[in-house]
C-alpha cells in the first residue's frame, strides 16, 4: 500500500491491522512518541477543514514528526494557477508523506500519480473521505468489539454525504450487517450506492423517512446534517427538518447499548442535551480519528 485514496484501497485485513495498532497507541502512547522523528507530513488543504487537518497535525506531532503545509488554496501557488501535479511534485521534495483535501473529486488520485511519496486523501469533494471512515470503524470496534451482526441506521443527508457512502462501502464487507436508510425522499441514498454496494453484496436494507419508528432495531445510529441548500422547495425543508433532529425523547425506545455517531460538524441535528447520554460517541469519534491517522501514517511510512 503506497497511498490511500479510497477506503476500498485497504483490505479488511489491513483495516484490522490499523485498528490493532491504533488500540496499542491508545494503551502505550510513549512507545510511539518518537516513531516518526525527522519525518515530515505536508498538509495540503485546498479547502477549509478543522477536525481533519488538526487531527493529522496532532497525529504527526504525537509520533515525534513535523508538519508543513497550508490550510486554504489562496495560501498556496494554486492561487497563481499552479496545477495539483506540480504542487505535489514540489512539496514531495520537502516532505515524506502528504495529506490532501481538495474540492475536486479525483484530485488526490491525480496527486498520487505525480509523486513517489504516500498521499492520503483527506476528502475530495463529495467523493471520498477514507480517514473519516477509518475513524468511524475504530469507534465502532471500540464500542461493539466487532463489525459483524450490526443493524446500522444512517440518517439525514444520504444523497450527498461522502462519509455515509464510504462507511457503507467499508461495512458491506462484513457478515450480518443490515442498513436502515433514514432520510427525506429528496436526500435518499443514490441508486448507484444502493445497487452497486448494498444489493450487489446481498445486504438486507430498508428505506424509510421515519427515524422514531426505526430506533428500537438499531445498534448504531449515524447522524448527518440535513442541509437547507439541498432542497428545491423551502416548504419541504421546513416540513422535514425537525424529523431529523435527535433529542432525548426520540431515544426513549432505543437500545441501551445504541452507539450514536456523527462525522461532525453538527449544526442542530443532534440536540446538545444528547451529549450527556452515555450512548453519544461523536466526540469519541474525533479522538479516535487522531489515533487511526497515527496508525495510518506509520503504515504508509513503513515504520515498524
N, C-alpha and C positions, 0 to 999 in steps of 0.2 A: 504494500500500500504506500503510494507516494503522495497523493493528495486526497482530500475528502470534499467532494463537490455535492454529492447526493447521499442520503442515508443508506441507499442500496449499494453504494460503493463498499460498505462494510458488511461482511458476512455476520451471521448470528454468532459465530464463534469469536470473531473479532470484537463484536459489541460486548459479549460476555467477558472477554479478556479486559477490555477497557473498564467495565464496571468493577471487576475484581481489583484492578489497580486503583481505581478511584476510592473504593472501600478501604484499601490499605493506606492510601494517603490520608483519609479521614482518621484512621486509627493511629497512624505513625507519621505525623507531618514532618518531624525532624529528620526522618530518614531521607526525605525528598528535598530538603532545603537548599542543597547545592547541586542538584542533578543537572541543571541547565546553566551552571556557571560558565561565563564567557560566551553564551549563546544569545542571539538577538531575535526577537519577534518583531515583525513590522505589522502594524495595524493600519490597513488601507481602507478607510471608511469613506466612501464616496457619497453616503447619505447618513443622516444623523442616527445615533444609537446611544443609549445609556447603558443598559444592562450588559448587552453583548460585548461592547468594546471594553468596558471597565472589567468585565469578567475575564476576558482574555488577558488584559494587562495584569490583573491581580494574580491570575494563574501563573503567568511567566515570572512575575516578581517572587511568588512563593516558591518557585523552583530555582531561584537564585539567578535567573537570567535578566536581561534588559529588554526594554521596549522602545521602538522608534515608530514614527508614523504620523498620520493626520486623521482628523475627525470630520472633515467635510471636503467635498470636491473643490470648493473655491479656495481651500488652503493648499491646493496641490497644483502641479503643472497641467492637470486636466482642464483647469480654467483657461489655459493658453491653447488648448486643443490637442494636447498630447494623448496618444492612444493608450488604452489599457495595457496592451502588449509592451509598449515602450516604457510605461511607468513601472511595470513589474520587472522587466529586464534590468532597469536601472536600480530599483530597490533591492533586487536579489544580489547585487554587488555588495550591499551593506548588511543584509540580514540572512539568517539561517532558515527562517520559516515565515510565512505571510498568512495573516487572517484578513479576509477581504469581504467587505459588504458593498454591493453595487445595486443601483435601481434597475439595471437592465438584466433580464433573465439571460443566463448563459455567460455573463462576463467573467465569473471566476473560472469557468471551464476554459475560456479563451486564455485567461491568465496562466492556467496550469500548463498550457501548451507552449508558453513563451519562456518558461524557466525550468531549471532542474531542481529548484528547492520546493519543498512541500507548500501547497496552497490549501488553506481551509476556507470553505465557503461560509461566511458569517451572515448569509442572507442575500439572495439575488432576486429582487422584485417580488412578485407573487409566487415564485417558483419553488425555492428550496431553502431550508434553514436547518441543516443536519445537526449542528451542535445544540440547537434548542431541543431537537428530538432526543439527542443523547442525554440531555439534562432531564427530559421527561421520563426516559427509560430508567435512568438511575433513581429517580424519585419513585417510580412505580415499583422497582425492585426493592428499594429500602422500605417501602410501605407494605408491599404484598409478598415479597420474598420470591416472586416468580412472575413470568409473563404469560402463563398458561391459565386457561379456565377463568377468564375475566370477562364481565359484561361492562363495556366501556361506552358511556354516554358522551357524545360530542355535541356541544350546544352553542348556538349563536350563528356566527357567520361561517358557514361551512363551504361557501362558494369561493371566497377569495382568501381564506385563511391558509397560508402556506404551512403553518405549524400543524394544522389538522391533517392536511394531505400527507405530510411527511410521517406523522405519527401512525396514520392508517397503514402506510407502506411498511413501516417498521413492525407493527404488531401483527400484520397479516401473515407473518412467517411463523407464528406460534399457534399451537393447537388449543382448541377450546375457547377461542376469542369470539365474542359476539359484539357487534356495534349497534348502538341505538343513536340514530341521526336526528337530532332535535333542532329544528330551525324554521324560520318563516319560509314559505314557498319560494319567495324571491331570493333566498340565500341558501338553498339546499345544495348538498354536495354535487359537484359537477358529474355528469354522466360518465366521463372518461375515468374518473376515480372509482365510481361505483362499479362500472363494467370491467375495467382492466385490473382492478385490485381486489375488490370485495367479492364480486360474483365469480371472477376467474379463479379465485382461491377457495370457492365454495364456503365462504364465511357467512354464517347467519347474520341477518341485519334487519332492522326495521326503521322506517322513516315516519316521523311524527312532528307535529307542531306543539305538542303538549309536554312541557317539562315536568309538571307536577305528577301527572299520571305515570311518567317514566321512572320517577325517582326510586320507588321501592326495589326495583330489579337491578340497580346499578352498583357495581363495585368501585368504579371510577367515574367521576363527572368532570369532564374537561370543558371549562367555560371559555368562550371567546366573546369579543365585543361585537354587538350589532351596530353597524355604523350607519348613521343617518344618510351619509352621502351615497350609499349603495342603493337607495330607494328612488324609484321614478316618481312615486306619489307620496307626498308628505302625510296624507291621511293614513296610508298603510303603515308608515313608520310609527305614527302616534298610536295606532291601534295595537301594534305588536310589541313595541319597545319594552313595556313593563312585564310582558310574559317571560322575558329572559333576564330579569333582574333577580339574582339569587338572594333570598332573605331567609332568616332563621325559620320562619313559619313554613317555607317551602321545603325545608329539610325535615319536617316532623315525621314523615313516613320513610325517610332514608335509612339505609343500613347503619348500624352502629360503627362499622369499620369502613364506611364510604371514604374515599380519598377525593377531595375537591382540589382540582388543579386549574391553572390559568397561566398562559405564557407571559402575561403582563406586557405592556402596561394595561391596567384596567381603567375604566372611566367610571361607570356606575353599575356595571353588570353583576358585580358582587358587592352587596352591602357591607360596609365596614363592620357591622355587627356580627358578620360571619367570621371575621378574623379571629375572634376569641374561641371559636369552635375547634376542638382538637382534631377534627377531620380536615381542616383547612391546611393545604400543603403548598400553596403558591409561593410563599416566601422561602420554604424549604427548597422548592424548585430552583430559586435564584442561587442559593448556596450550592446546591448540587451541580449547577451549571459551572461553577468555578472548578470544582473537583474533577468533573468529567473532562473539562478542557485541559486541565493539568495532565490527566492521563493520556489524552489525545496528542498533546504536544510531545510528551515523552515518546509515544509510539512512533509518530512521524519523524522525529529526530533520531530514532534508533537508539535511544538511551535506555540502558538496562535498569 
